[in-house]
Structures are given as structure tokens and as C-alpha cells.
Amino acid sequence: MEQTNNAKARYIPTRVAVCKRCEGKGVVFEYSDENRTKVSGSCQCPTCLGSGRVKVTSSVITTIKPFVPGKDDKEGMLVM
């Protein structure tokens, strides 16, 4: 975990997930905008390239700032 001033960065290891665009099928269909009828047959999903899976890499940056009573009271609930 890196720390710069009052910010902490945490990197989440790469994981394999189901492709949301094709729902893991590897193919997508083209539809007309008006009545959701198929315009053409299926084609390879451009997001997962037909595998149905994608690699997901994430990072989370947490910034810690001082709380100023009177000024910051309306920004959200205090979490203990």
C-alpha cells in the first residue's frame, strides 16, 4: 500500500470475472433501436473477444482530511 500525504492507495490483485457485456456467452446480438428486433445474427463480443471472461484490475484511493466542526457538519454522517 502506498501512502502520499493523507492519501492511501490500495491495489486489488487482478481477477477473472464474467463479461458483463455478453453475460459470459462470448457473443452479442445487434438489435434495432425501435422495437428490439434482431438486425443481424450474433457476433463476437468486442469486450472479451469471445471468451466470456475479462480480467479486472482495481485500485482504491482513500484520502483522509481533518473534520472542521461547523463547516463540515453537513457533508455526511460521522462514522465510528
BELDA-V790969 format. One record per pair of residues at least 24 apart in sequence whose C-alpha atoms are under 10 Angstrom apart, sorted by the first residue. I is the first residue (numbers start at 1). J is the second residue. Records with the same first field share a line. If there is no record, write none. Layout:
I = J, J
This chain:
1 = 61
2 = 61
3 = 61, 62, 63
4 = 63
5 = 63, 64
6 = 62, 63, 64, 65, 66
7 = 61, 62, 63, 64, 65
8 = 60, 61, 62, 63, 64
9 = 59, 60, 61, 62, 63
10 = 58, 59, 60, 61, 62
11 = 57, 58, 59, 60, 61
12 = 56, 57, 58, 59, 60
13 = 56, 57, 58, 59
14 = 55, 56, 57, 58
15 = 54, 55, 56, 57, 58
16 = 53, 54, 55, 56, 57
17 = 52, 53, 54, 55, 56
18 = 48, 51, 52, 53, 54, 55, 56
19 = 45, 47, 48, 49, 50, 51, 52, 53, 54, 55, 56
20 = 47, 48, 52, 53, 54
21 = 45, 46, 47, 48, 52, 53
22 = 46, 47, 48, 50, 51, 52, 53
23 = 52, 53
24 = 48, 50, 51, 52, 53, 54
25 = 50, 51, 52, 53
26 = 50, 51, 52, 53
27 = 51, 52
